[in-house]
Amino acid sequence: MPERSDQDTRPERKTHHLVATELARRHGRQTVVVPDARNWLQEHKNRWRADVILVPWSPAEAEILRYALPDLEDGRILAASPRVAWANRCRNARARSAGEIPTPRDTGGE
């Protein structure tokens, strides 16, 4: 079985930013997209604003940030992927026929 590169498993950048933008609008705060929690912590741990919402992609990366930044208030780290999955489930539940349910996106991993 061929190995998958990290590029194949990363979310679409546009989707991640769209979720962060929507979270900023709903919470009335600025958001920061965190594409990789460990790298972000190495570069920004000592220089970031505590009043922004950090938006990693996965719940696992959100937990890494929560562990590394224990003094951060609840609700300041919000994972994007569960929100995308929830929106897809809601859209699928509202579909009146199987034809209205969108097909999964092609990930390009041939």
N, CA, C and O atoms as CSV, one atom per row, in Angstrom:
chain,resi,resn,atom,element,x,y,z
A,1,MET,N,N,0.842,-1.178,0.000
A,1,MET,CA,C,0.000,0.000,0.000
A,1,MET,C,C,0.888,1.242,0.000
A,1,MET,O,O,1.778,1.350,0.844
A,2,PRO,N,N,0.675,2.175,-0.914
A,2,PRO,CA,C,1.516,3.368,-0.964
A,2,PRO,C,C,1.252,4.271,0.236
A,2,PRO,O,O,0.134,4.355,0.743
A,3,GLU,N,N,2.312,4.943,0.673
A,3,GLU,CA,C,2.170,5.867,1.792
A,3,GLU,C,C,1.452,7.128,1.336
A,3,GLU,O,O,1.623,7.597,0.211
A,4,ARG,N,N,0.648,7.658,2.238
A,4,ARG,CA,C,-0.041,8.914,1.933
A,4,ARG,C,C,0.765,10.065,2.506
A,4,ARG,O,O,1.234,9.995,3.642
A,5,SER,N,N,0.923,11.086,1.753
A,5,SER,CA,C,1.656,12.244,2.248
A,5,SER,C,C,0.736,13.087,3.116
A,5,SER,O,O,-0.485,12.942,3.062
A,6,ASP,N,N,1.331,13.977,3.923
A,6,ASP,CA,C,0.528,14.881,4.752
A,6,ASP,C,C,-0.367,15.755,3.896
A,6,ASP,O,O,-1.455,16.147,4.319
A,7,GLN,N,N,0.089,16.058,2.704
A,7,GLN,CA,C,-0.704,16.912,1.812
A,7,GLN,C,C,-2.046,16.266,1.485
A,7,GLN,O,O,-3.047,16.969,1.344
A,8,ASP,N,N,-2.084,14.936,1.360
A,8,ASP,CA,C,-3.332,14.247,1.047
A,8,ASP,C,C,-4.315,14.286,2.206
A,8,ASP,O,O,-5.526,14.255,1.986
A,9,THR,N,N,-3.813,14.354,3.445
A,9,THR,CA,C,-4.692,14.300,4.605
A,9,THR,C,C,-5.087,15.677,5.118
A,9,THR,O,O,-5.973,15.777,5.968
A,10,ARG,N,N,-4.465,16.727,4.635
A,10,ARG,CA,C,-4.806,18.078,5.090
A,10,ARG,C,C,-6.114,18.522,4.455
A,10,ARG,O,O,-6.400,18.159,3.315
A,11,PRO,N,N,-6.906,19.298,5.171
A,11,PRO,CA,C,-8.168,19.775,4.603
A,11,PRO,C,C,-7.908,20.810,3.523
A,11,PRO,O,O,-6.805,21.343,3.397
A,12,GLU,N,N,-8.924,21.076,2.766
A,12,GLU,CA,C,-8.791,22.155,1.798
A,12,GLU,C,C,-8.615,23.454,2.570
A,12,GLU,O,O,-9.368,23.741,3.501
A,13,ARG,N,N,-7.640,24.217,2.186
A,13,ARG,CA,C,-7.345,25.463,2.886
A,13,ARG,C,C,-8.533,26.417,2.842
A,13,ARG,O,O,-8.824,27.097,3.826
A,14,LYS,N,N,-9.208,26.467,1.720
A,14,LYS,CA,C,-10.353,27.367,1.574
A,14,LYS,C,C,-11.452,27.023,2.580
A,14,LYS,O,O,-12.024,27.924,3.194
A,15,THR,N,N,-11.756,25.736,2.758
A,15,THR,CA,C,-12.785,25.314,3.705
A,15,THR,C,C,-12.410,25.720,5.119
A,15,THR,O,O,-13.253,26.226,5.860
A,16,HIS,N,N,-11.167,25.507,5.503
A,16,HIS,CA,C,-10.684,25.858,6.836
A,16,HIS,C,C,-10.867,27.356,7.085
A,16,HIS,O,O,-11.336,27.755,8.151
A,17,HIS,N,N,-10.503,28.173,6.121
A,17,HIS,CA,C,-10.634,29.619,6.270
A,17,HIS,C,C,-12.098,30.049,6.286
A,17,HIS,O,O,-12.456,30.982,7.004
A,18,LEU,N,N,-12.943,29.388,5.509
A,18,LEU,CA,C,-14.370,29.723,5.525
A,18,LEU,C,C,-14.987,29.439,6.889
A,18,LEU,O,O,-15.794,30.227,7.380
A,19,VAL,N,N,-14.616,28.325,7.501
A,19,VAL,CA,C,-15.124,28.005,8.837
A,19,VAL,C,C,-14.635,29.042,9.837
A,19,VAL,O,O,-15.410,29.499,10.678
A,20,ALA,N,N,-13.368,29.419,9.761
A,20,ALA,CA,C,-12.829,30.427,10.675
A,20,ALA,C,C,-13.544,31.762,10.507
A,20,ALA,O,O,-13.833,32.439,11.494
A,21,THR,N,N,-13.829,32.143,9.276
A,21,THR,CA,C,-14.544,33.392,9.014
A,21,THR,C,C,-15.943,33.354,9.611
A,21,THR,O,O,-16.393,34.333,10.206
A,22,GLU,N,N,-16.629,32.235,9.458
A,22,GLU,CA,C,-17.976,32.096,10.017
A,22,GLU,C,C,-17.944,32.119,11.549
A,22,GLU,O,O,-18.819,32.719,12.173
A,23,LEU,N,N,-16.946,31.473,12.157
A,23,LEU,CA,C,-16.817,31.508,13.612
A,23,LEU,C,C,-16.554,32.928,14.100
A,23,LEU,O,O,-17.090,33.338,15.130
A,24,ALA,N,N,-15.740,33.675,13.373
A,24,ALA,CA,C,-15.472,35.066,13.744
A,24,ALA,C,C,-16.751,35.886,13.702
A,24,ALA,O,O,-17.006,36.697,14.592
A,25,ARG,N,N,-17.551,35.675,12.670
A,25,ARG,CA,C,-18.807,36.414,12.540
A,25,ARG,C,C,-19.767,36.063,13.675
A,25,ARG,O,O,-20.381,36.948,14.271
A,26,ARG,N,N,-19.892,34.784,13.970
A,26,ARG,CA,C,-20.842,34.354,15.005
A,26,ARG,C,C,-20.431,34.769,16.407
A,26,ARG,O,O,-21.285,35.099,17.229
A,27,HIS,N,N,-19.128,34.758,16.691
A,27,HIS,CA,C,-18.653,35.069,18.037
A,27,HIS,C,C,-18.251,36.533,18.202
A,27,HIS,O,O,-17.983,36.980,19.318
A,28,GLY,N,N,-18.208,37.272,17.114
A,28,GLY,CA,C,-17.829,38.679,17.200
A,28,GLY,C,C,-16.381,38.881,17.615
A,28,GLY,O,O,-16.051,39.879,18.256
A,29,ARG,N,N,-15.534,37.959,17.261
A,29,ARG,CA,C,-14.109,38.047,17.605
A,29,ARG,C,C,-13.267,37.698,16.387
A,29,ARG,O,O,-13.741,37.089,15.428
A,30,GLN,N,N,-12.030,38.093,16.453
A,30,GLN,CA,C,-11.097,37.750,15.389
A,30,GLN,C,C,-10.675,36.292,15.553
A,30,GLN,O,O,-10.569,35.797,16.675
A,31,THR,N,N,-10.436,35.607,14.438
A,31,THR,CA,C,-9.974,34.219,14.492
A,31,THR,C,C,-8.605,34.092,13.844
A,31,THR,O,O,-8.214,34.896,12.998
A,32,VAL,N,N,-7.894,33.062,14.265
A,32,VAL,CA,C,-6.597,32.730,13.684
A,32,VAL,C,C,-6.656,31.273,13.248
A,32,VAL,O,O,-6.894,30.387,14.068
A,33,VAL,N,N,-6.442,31.022,11.963
A,33,VAL,CA,C,-6.408,29.655,11.445
A,33,VAL,C,C,-5.078,29.030,11.851
A,33,VAL,O,O,-4.013,29.609,11.635
A,34,VAL,N,N,-5.155,27.841,12.440
A,34,VAL,CA,C,-3.957,27.120,12.876
A,34,VAL,C,C,-3.841,25.853,12.028
A,34,VAL,O,O,-4.451,24.836,12.361
A,35,PRO,N,N,-3.064,25.897,10.931
A,35,PRO,CA,C,-2.975,24.734,10.048
A,35,PRO,C,C,-2.278,23.536,10.690
A,35,PRO,O,O,-2.633,22.393,10.402
A,36,ASP,N,N,-1.298,23.777,11.549
A,36,ASP,CA,C,-0.581,22.698,12.235
A,36,ASP,C,C,-0.275,23.177,13.652
A,36,ASP,O,O,0.498,24.120,13.828
A,37,ALA,N,N,-0.860,22.551,14.652
A,37,ALA,CA,C,-0.777,23.033,16.034
A,37,ALA,C,C,0.660,23.085,16.554
A,37,ALA,O,O,1.062,24.078,17.159
A,38,ARG,N,N,1.426,22.036,16.326
A,38,ARG,CA,C,2.790,22.005,16.870
A,38,ARG,C,C,3.668,23.092,16.254
A,38,ARG,O,O,4.388,23.788,16.971
A,39,ASN,N,N,3.614,23.239,14.943
A,39,ASN,CA,C,4.406,24.294,14.295
A,39,ASN,C,C,3.937,25.672,14.730
A,39,ASN,O,O,4.750,26.567,14.962
A,40,TRP,N,N,2.623,25.843,14.840
A,40,TRP,CA,C,2.087,27.139,15.258
A,40,TRP,C,C,2.572,27.488,16.657
A,40,TRP,O,O,2.944,28.633,16.914
A,41,LEU,N,N,2.572,26.515,17.564
A,41,LEU,CA,C,3.037,26.763,18.930
A,41,LEU,C,C,4.510,27.150,18.953
A,41,LEU,O,O,4.899,28.045,19.703
A,42,GLN,N,N,5.337,26.490,18.143
A,42,GLN,CA,C,6.756,26.832,18.106
A,42,GLN,C,C,6.965,28.267,17.644
A,42,GLN,O,O,7.848,28.962,18.147
A,43,GLU,N,N,6.161,28.710,16.693
A,43,GLU,CA,C,6.341,30.046,16.131
A,43,GLU,C,C,5.614,31.139,16.911
A,43,GLU,O,O,6.083,32.276,16.947
A,44,HIS,N,N,4.473,30.818,17.539
A,44,HIS,CA,C,3.622,31.867,18.094
A,44,HIS,C,C,3.296,31.752,19.576
A,44,HIS,O,O,2.565,32.597,20.092
A,45,LYS,N,N,3.795,30.762,20.273
A,45,LYS,CA,C,3.352,30.532,21.651
A,45,LYS,C,C,3.515,31.767,22.534
A,45,LYS,O,O,2.652,32.046,23.366
A,46,ASN,N,N,4.591,32.495,22.369
A,46,ASN,CA,C,4.834,33.651,23.231
A,46,ASN,C,C,4.370,34.971,22.639
A,46,ASN,O,O,4.505,36.013,23.281
A,47,ARG,N,N,3.825,34.949,21.427
A,47,ARG,CA,C,3.394,36.217,20.815
A,47,ARG,C,C,2.092,36.043,20.046
A,47,ARG,O,O,2.092,35.943,18.819
A,48,TRP,N,N,1.013,36.009,20.761
A,48,TRP,CA,C,-0.320,35.969,20.162
A,48,TRP,C,C,-1.274,36.636,21.127
A,48,TRP,O,O,-0.987,36.753,22.319
A,49,ARG,N,N,-2.385,37.064,20.622
A,49,ARG,CA,C,-3.366,37.779,21.442
A,49,ARG,C,C,-4.349,36.790,22.048
A,49,ARG,O,O,-4.862,35.909,21.358
A,50,ALA,N,N,-4.607,36.939,23.330
A,50,ALA,CA,C,-5.502,36.017,24.038
A,50,ALA,C,C,-6.972,36.261,23.724
A,50,ALA,O,O,-7.820,35.448,24.093
A,51,ASP,N,N,-7.291,37.361,23.051
A,51,ASP,CA,C,-8.706,37.643,22.774
A,51,ASP,C,C,-9.167,37.105,21.421
A,51,ASP,O,O,-10.301,37.361,21.018
A,52,VAL,N,N,-8.319,36.371,20.717
A,52,VAL,CA,C,-8.714,35.785,19.433
A,52,VAL,C,C,-9.122,34.328,19.634
A,52,VAL,O,O,-8.765,33.705,20.634
A,53,ILE,N,N,-9.869,33.798,18.678
A,53,ILE,CA,C,-10.262,32.393,18.697
A,53,ILE,C,C,-9.310,31.633,17.781
A,53,ILE,O,O,-9.140,31.990,16.615
A,54,LEU,N,N,-8.690,30.585,18.317
A,54,LEU,CA,C,-7.791,29.748,17.524
A,54,LEU,C,C,-8.621,28.658,16.856
A,54,LEU,O,O,-9.429,28.002,17.512
A,55,VAL,N,N,-8.424,28.463,15.547
A,55,VAL,CA,C,-9.227,27.505,14.782
A,55,VAL,C,C,-8.311,26.470,14.118
A,55,VAL,O,O,-7.896,26.645,12.972
A,56,PRO,N,N,-7.999,25.381,14.852
A,56,PRO,CA,C,-7.302,24.271,14.201
A,56,PRO,C,C,-8.308,23.456,13.405
A,56,PRO,O,O,-9.513,23.666,13.544
A,57,TRP,N,N,-7.840,22.530,12.571
A,57,TRP,CA,C,-8.768,21.733,11.770
A,57,TRP,C,C,-9.399,20.623,12.607
A,57,TRP,O,O,-10.622,20.487,12.613
A,58,SER,N,N,-8.606,19.835,13.303
A,58,SER,CA,C,-9.137,18.642,13.966
A,58,SER,C,C,-9.271,18.829,15.476
A,58,SER,O,O,-8.599,19.679,16.061
A,59,PRO,N,N,-10.140,18.034,16.106
A,59,PRO,CA,C,-10.241,18.057,17.567
A,59,PRO,C,C,-8.925,17.654,18.240
A,59,PRO,O,O,-8.619,18.137,19.331
A,60,ALA,N,N,-8.148,16.781,17.607
A,60,ALA,CA,C,-6.861,16.377,18.180
A,60,ALA,C,C,-5.907,17.568,18.258
A,60,ALA,O,O,-5.219,17.750,19.262
A,61,GLU,N,N,-5.867,18.367,17.210
A,61,GLU,CA,C,-5.007,19.550,17.240
A,61,GLU,C,C,-5.532,20.582,18.231
A,61,GLU,O,O,-4.747,21.315,18.833
A,62,ALA,N,N,-6.842,20.648,18.406
A,62,ALA,CA,C,-7.418,21.542,19.413
A,62,ALA,C,C,-6.958,21.121,20.810
A,62,ALA,O,O,-6.661,21.974,21.647
A,63,GLU,N,N,-6.897,19.822,21.065
A,63,GLU,CA,C,-6.433,19.330,22.365
A,63,GLU,C,C,-4.961,19.649,22.590
A,63,GLU,O,O,-4.562,19.960,23.712
A,64,ILE,N,N,-4.149,19.578,21.540
A,64,ILE,CA,C,-2.735,19.951,21.659
A,64,ILE,C,C,-2.632,21.409,22.096
A,64,ILE,O,O,-1.841,21.740,22.980
A,65,LEU,N,N,-3.423,22.275,21.483
A,65,LEU,CA,C,-3.402,23.694,21.846
A,65,LEU,C,C,-3.906,23.908,23.272
A,65,LEU,O,O,-3.334,24.706,24.014
A,66,ARG,N,N,-4.973,23.204,23.664
A,66,ARG,CA,C,-5.500,23.343,25.030
A,66,ARG,C,C,-4.461,22.913,26.065
A,66,ARG,O,O,-4.331,23.541,27.116
A,67,TYR,N,N,-3.731,21.854,25.770
A,67,TYR,CA,C,-2.702,21.368,26.683
A,67,TYR,C,C,-1.555,22.378,26.794
A,67,TYR,O,O,-1.055,22.639,27.888
A,68,ALA,N,N,-1.147,22.933,25.669
A,68,ALA,CA,C,-0.017,23.863,25.653
A,68,ALA,C,C,-0.383,25.246,26.183
A,68,ALA,O,O,0.488,25.985,26.642
A,69,LEU,N,N,-1.663,25.599,26.122
A,69,LEU,CA,C,-2.126,26.923,26.558
A,69,LEU,C,C,-3.216,26.761,27.621
A,69,LEU,O,O,-4.374,27.094,27.370
A,70,PRO,N,N,-2.856,26.248,28.816
A,70,PRO,CA,C,-3.874,25.924,29.817
A,70,PRO,C,C,-4.617,27.132,30.383
A,70,PRO,O,O,-5.741,26.986,30.865
A,71,ASP,N,N,-4.018,28.312,30.335
A,71,ASP,CA,C,-4.677,29.488,30.902
A,71,ASP,C,C,-5.661,30.153,29.943
A,71,ASP,O,O,-6.245,31.186,30.271
A,72,LEU,N,N,-5.845,29.574,28.778
A,72,LEU,CA,C,-6.777,30.118,27.793
A,72,LEU,C,C,-8.214,29.813,28.209
A,72,LEU,O,O,-8.509,28.710,28.667
A,73,GLU,N,N,-9.103,30.787,28.050
A,73,GLU,CA,C,-10.510,30.611,28.416
A,73,GLU,C,C,-11.175,29.538,27.564
A,73,GLU,O,O,-10.752,29.271,26.439
A,74,ASP,N,N,-12.227,28.924,28.116
A,74,ASP,CA,C,-13.022,27.971,27.333
A,74,ASP,C,C,-13.649,28.691,26.150
A,74,ASP,O,O,-14.029,29.857,26.255
A,75,GLY,N,N,-13.755,28.006,25.043
A,75,GLY,CA,C,-14.358,28.589,23.852
A,75,GLY,C,C,-13.406,29.401,22.998
A,75,GLY,O,O,-13.831,29.994,22.006
A,76,ARG,N,N,-12.134,29.447,23.353
A,76,ARG,CA,C,-11.147,30.182,22.547
A,76,ARG,C,C,-10.430,29.290,21.546
A,76,ARG,O,O,-9.676,29.779,20.704
A,77,ILE,N,N,-10.663,27.973,21.635
A,77,ILE,CA,C,-10.083,27.029,20.683
A,77,ILE,C,C,-11.236,26.201,20.139
A,77,ILE,O,O,-11.843,25.419,20.870
A,78,LEU,N,N,-11.537,26.371,18.863
A,78,LEU,CA,C,-12.678,25.695,18.240
A,78,LEU,C,C,-12.215,24.962,16.985
A,78,LEU,O,O,-11.744,25.585,16.034
A,79,ALA,N,N,-12.349,23.645,16.986
A,79,ALA,CA,C,-11.940,22.831,15.833
A,79,ALA,C,C,-12.919,23.018,14.681
A,79,ALA,O,O,-14.126,23.123,14.899
A,80,ALA,N,N,-12.408,23.060,13.469
A,80,ALA,CA,C,-13.236,23.316,12.284
A,80,ALA,C,C,-13.912,22.066,11.737
A,80,ALA,O,O,-15.064,22.137,11.310
A,81,SER,N,N,-13.232,20.925,11.736
A,81,SER,CA,C,-13.782,19.739,11.062
A,81,SER,C,C,-15.107,19.251,11.641
A,81,SER,O,O,-15.964,18.829,10.864
A,82,PRO,N,N,-15.330,19.283,12.967
A,82,PRO,CA,C,-16.646,18.858,13.459
A,82,PRO,C,C,-17.775,19.758,12.967
A,82,PRO,O,O,-18.897,19.289,12.776
A,83,ARG,N,N,-17.496,21.031,12.761
A,83,ARG,CA,C,-18.518,21.947,12.267
A,83,ARG,C,C,-18.860,21.658,10.806
A,83,ARG,O,O,-20.016,21.773,10.398
A,84,VAL,N,N,-17.855,21.287,10.028
A,84,VAL,CA,C,-18.099,20.921,8.631
A,84,VAL,C,C,-18.909,19.630,8.576
A,84,VAL,O,O,-19.849,19.522,7.788
A,85,ALA,N,N,-18.552,18.653,9.404
A,85,ALA,CA,C,-19.285,17.382,9.430
A,85,ALA,C,C,-20.730,17.598,9.864
A,85,ALA,O,O,-21.644,16.998,9.297
A,86,TRP,N,N,-20.945,18.453,10.867
A,86,TRP,CA,C,-22.302,18.739,11.338
A,86,TRP,C,C,-23.126,19.392,10.232
A,86,TRP,O,O,-24.283,19.024,10.024
A,87,ALA,N,N,-22.547,20.348,9.528
A,87,ALA,CA,C,-23.264,21.025,8.441
A,87,ALA,C,C,-23.629,20.034,7.341
A,87,ALA,O,O,-24.724,20.102,6.782
A,88,ASN,N,N,-22.722,19.121,7.031
A,88,ASN,CA,C,-23.015,18.107,6.008
A,88,ASN,C,C,-24.144,17.186,6.448
A,88,ASN,O,O,-25.010,16.840,5.645
A,89,ARG,N,N,-24.143,16.782,7.729
A,89,ARG,CA,C,-25.225,15.920,8.228
A,89,ARG,C,C,-26.564,16.641,8.161
A,89,ARG,O,O,-27.570,16.043,7.780
A,90,CYS,N,N,-26.588,17.916,8.524
A,90,CYS,CA,C,-27.840,18.687,8.465
A,90,CYS,C,C,-28.332,18.810,7.029
A,90,CYS,O,O,-29.523,18.648,6.765
A,91,ARG,N,N,-27.434,19.090,6.111
A,91,ARG,CA,C,-27.812,19.224,4.707
A,91,ARG,C,C,-28.341,17.895,4.175
A,91,ARG,O,O,-29.318,17.870,3.427
A,92,ASN,N,N,-27.705,16.800,4.556
A,92,ASN,CA,C,-28.162,15.485,4.110
A,92,ASN,C,C,-29.518,15.140,4.707
A,92,ASN,O,O,-30.343,14.516,4.039
A,93,ALA,N,N,-29.762,15.533,5.946
A,93,ALA,CA,C,-31.043,15.241,6.592
A,93,ALA,C,C,-32.185,16.021,5.943
A,93,ALA,O,O,-33.323,15.551,5.921
A,94,ARG,N,N,-31.891,17.206,5.419
A,94,ARG,CA,C,-32.926,18.034,4.779
A,94,ARG,C,C,-33.211,17.618,3.340
A,94,ARG,O,O,-34.192,18.065,2.746
A,95,ALA,N,N,-32.368,16.774,2.785
A,95,ALA,CA,C,-32.545,16.360,1.385
A,95,ALA,C,C,-33.859,15.602,1.229
A,95,ALA,O,O,-34.194,14.746,2.048
A,96,ARG,N,N,-34.594,15.922,0.177
A,96,ARG,CA,C,-35.875,15.261,-0.072
A,96,ARG,C,C,-35.718,13.979,-0.874
A,96,ARG,O,O,-36.619,13.140,-0.898
A,97,SER,N,N,-34.583,13.829,-1.524
A,97,SER,CA,C,-34.330,12.603,-2.287
A,97,SER,C,C,-32.829,12.326,-2.286
A,97,SER,O,O,-32.025,13.196,-1.951
A,98,ALA,N,N,-32.472,11.122,-2.660
A,98,ALA,CA,C,-31.056,10.743,-2.685
A,98,ALA,C,C,-30.263,11.606,-3.660
A,98,ALA,O,O,-29.067,11.821,-3.465
A,99,GLY,N,N,-30.915,12.098,-4.702
A,99,GLY,CA,C,-30.234,12.940,-5.680
A,99,GLY,C,C,-29.804,14.287,-5.134
A,99,GLY,O,O,-28.913,14.923,-5.696
A,100,GLU,N,N,-30.425,14.739,-4.038
A,100,GLU,CA,C,-30.065,16.030,-3.448
A,100,GLU,C,C,-28.888,15.927,-2.480
A,100,GLU,O,O,-28.352,16.949,-2.049
A,101,ILE,N,N,-28.488,14.723,-2.138
A,101,ILE,CA,C,-27.356,14.552,-1.227
A,101,ILE,C,C,-26.079,14.673,-2.045
A,101,ILE,O,O,-25.874,13.904,-2.985
A,102,PRO,N,N,-25.208,15.635,-1.698
A,102,PRO,CA,C,-23.988,15.814,-2.482
A,102,PRO,C,C,-23.046,14.626,-2.319
A,102,PRO,O,O,-22.997,13.995,-1.263
A,103,THR,N,N,-22.311,14.336,-3.367
A,103,THR,CA,C,-21.326,13.257,-3.302
A,103,THR,C,C,-20.073,13.778,-2.614
A,103,THR,O,O,-19.799,14.977,-2.667
A,104,PRO,N,N,-19.304,12.900,-1.967
A,104,PRO,CA,C,-18.063,13.346,-1.328
A,104,PRO,C,C,-17.116,13.944,-2.359
A,104,PRO,O,O,-17.091,13.531,-3.519
A,105,ARG,N,N,-16.346,14.916,-1.916
A,105,ARG,CA,C,-15.385,15.554,-2.821
A,105,ARG,C,C,-14.257,14.602,-3.164
A,105,ARG,O,O,-13.870,13.748,-2.366
A,106,ASP,N,N,-13.744,14.770,-4.363
A,106,ASP,CA,C,-12.579,14.009,-4.784
A,106,ASP,C,C,-11.372,14.600,-4.076
A,106,ASP,O,O,-11.114,15.797,-4.196
A,107,THR,N,N,-10.623,13.778,-3.334
A,107,THR,CA,C,-9.466,14.275,-2.595
A,107,THR,C,C,-8.212,14.320,-3.440
A,107,THR,O,O,-7.188,14.845,-3.002
A,108,GLY,N,N,-8.276,13.780,-4.644
A,108,GLY,CA,C,-7.117,13.829,-5.527
A,108,GLY,C,C,-6.049,12.814,-5.174
A,108,GLY,O,O,-4.970,12.845,-5.766
A,109,GLY,N,N,-6.303,11.916,-4.236
A,109,GLY,CA,C,-5.310,10.923,-3.825
A,109,GLY,C,C,-5.379,9.676,-4.677
A,109,GLY,O,O,-5.903,8.653,-4.237
A,110,GLU,N,N,-4.860,9.745,-5.883
A,110,GLU,CA,C,-4.901,8.586,-6.780
A,110,GLU,C,C,-3.709,7.707,-6.551
A,110,GLU,O,O,-3.564,6.679,-7.212
